[in-house]
Amino acid sequence: MPHFNSLQQRFLIKFFSYTLPFLLSCGLTLSISKSLQAANTSANAPVELKNMISQLETAANQKNIKQVMNSYSPDFKNSDGLNYNTLSQSLTKFWEQFSQVKYTTTIDSWEKQGDKLIAMTTTTIQGTGKLKGRPVTLNSTIKSRQQFQGQKLLYQEILSERNEITSGQNPPKVEIRIPDKVKAGQEFDFDVIVTEPLGDSLLAGAAMDEKVEGESYLDPKALELELLPGGGIFKRAKAPITPENHWVSAILIRGDGIILITQRVKVEK
């Protein structure tokens, strides 16, 4: 299987390490949490909040790292362990891989807590670029809770995230069945099902889950590919006994296309 092994090294190791950090660095996103279901909507969001998010989105679309980081507090931290410096490094590496990136951010809800503005937002990211000369396409949706203070982004909690990377003329078309949340210690299924006939095409793939933490961004695990006898990946996993976030990832490869999917799964008490 030298062909699949080569694709794994080209795509997975570098792509994994460059894509996910960037998404968190500019992700301004979330579905409304229970505590904020009655919060204000985007229609009456403060001009100050709208301007901060708009400026950050514009700078990111221009790939202007100086302006992007100017929107972050030097004391910035996020729920995955990233800080101001590691965020800047990860974003710079990501933009080196993508010639075109488009961020679109909407405010789902907001509230004021003392001198802080709390925004719940959804960001979609579309990107195209080349990796080792091979064209790639990214589509991502991230939801998060943002905390602004003094017109700077101070803290970010990622609440949901799904990333999809494709390459080739005909990437496998798939249906994804992965839960957003599971209970600590709970067993759960995650399936990536090919929704089109494979014919005589060989299909290789792999899946894994990995704890979300700062070190994972810069030193991600590689996936070990294997031939798949069926039309996709069907796995059963057990959540850890402690509440934490995990990335569940799957890659499917055939001769004329590749798809890599990563989804965040929140482990709760």
FITIDREN-227495 format. One record per residue (C-alpha): x, y, z. Coordinates in pm, whole numbers, plus 50000, padded with zeros to 5 digits. Example, Ala and Ser with C-alpha at 12.3 -4.5 7.8 and 13.67 -1.06 7.14 Angstrom:
// FITIDREN-227495
512304955050780;513674989450714;
// end
This chain:
// FITIDREN-227495
500005000050000;502735025649919;500255048549743;498005052350045;500925055550287;502365083650077;499055102050077;498795097750451;502115114550515;501505142550269;497975150150376;497455140650729;500445150150937;500985185150797;497375192350717;496105181951055;498625203751235;497975234651022;494215234050982;492705229551328;494795256251505;493785282251253;490125274751292;490305281451663;492395312351616;489715330651423;486655310551515;484005333951653;481225308751692;478455288251885;474975275051930;473255293452216;474005278452555;471255272052809;472365301053026;472045325452737;468885313252566;467075344552673;469985367452589;469925395652337;470015387551966;472245400651689;469575425851593;470225446851904;473895438551959;476005468652066;477755487051786;480995482051977;480605444051962;479595443851598;482595465251508;485065443051697;483825411551525;483635428551185;487205441551215;488495407451315;486655390651028;487965415950775;491555412450894;491305374450878;489905375350525;492855397150428;495245373250607;496615403150796;498185386551099;499145419451265;495595432851252;494095399751359;496305396951664;495635433451748;492065422651820;493285398052085;494365406752437;498005397952517;496475377252798;494225358052559;493515321452636;491105296152499;489495264752633;491965242352446;495065256952607;496125280952333;497455315352421;498295347152229;501655334652099;500685299152003;497565312551835;499615336251618;502065308851522;499335284251428;497395309351221;500505319851028;501275283550943;497725277550827;497675307450593;500875295150431;498865265350305;495765283550179;495855309849906;492175318049954;490325318750285;486895333350358;485495338050709;481835346250768;480735353551124;477265359251269;476305368951623;473805343851764;473355360552103;475165383352344;475065397052695;476925422152911;478645410753232;480175440253413;482815455153183;482815424252957;480765416452648;479955379552592;479185369852234;477865336852105;478795334251739;478885310651443;481715312151193;481945293950864;485305291150693;485925282350330;489435278150199;491315266349892;495005260349855;497675235049768;499585210249975;502615194549811;501215207349482;497845190549533;494705212949536;492685210849857;489405225549978;488345233150334;484835238150474;484375243850844;481755255051096;482695265051450;480505276851734;482005293552037;481585316952329;483725348452312;484585371652598;485605407352508;487055433052745;488415467252654;487715460452285;489985429852292;489155392752274;490155379552616;488835343852631;487265318952391;485455286452454;484915263752155;481515247052186;481185228151860;483335223151553;483315203451231;486015205250964;486005189050622;488995187950388;488735173550038;491115168349748;490955152149407;488465151849123;485945129849301;486275128249682;484045101949843;480585115249925;479785106050283;477155107750556;478565114750904;477035101451224;478975114351521;477365128351840;478175163751949;477995154152319;478355122352520;478375113852889;481645105353066;482305068053033;479545063752774;480065041652469;479145057952139;479235050351767;480825071751504;480165062251145;481345077250817;479245061350545;479995063850172;476705073050005;477575063449647;478475030749473;482195022949484;482204999449188;485674984149151;487385012649341;489525004049640;488765023849955;491245029950235;490695048950554;491245053350922;489615068651228;490755080051568;489765101551861;492175124352043;491925146752346;491735183652257;494665201852417;497255227652320;499965202152244;497715184351995;497755214551766;501495214551708;502145177251749;499095158851610;498875121251581;499095103951245;496375080551122;497235044851023;495405036850699;493935003050614;491844988750330;488134990750407;486024960850306;482744979550350;481385012850235;482875034650505;484155035250860;482115021151147;483635025151492;482535022251853;484395042152114;484155048252486;484275083252627;486845090052901;485645090553259;486545127353301;484755156153123;486865169552836;486745176752464;487855151752202;488445153851829;486985124651635;488625122251293;488205100350988;489865099350649;488665081050337;490885077350031;490275062849689;492085067049360;490335099049252;489735117049581;490245121549953;488035134250233;489195141850588;486595150050854;487185161651209;484415168251461;484605179351821;482815157552075;482155172152419;482385147552709;480105158552993;479455146453348;
// end
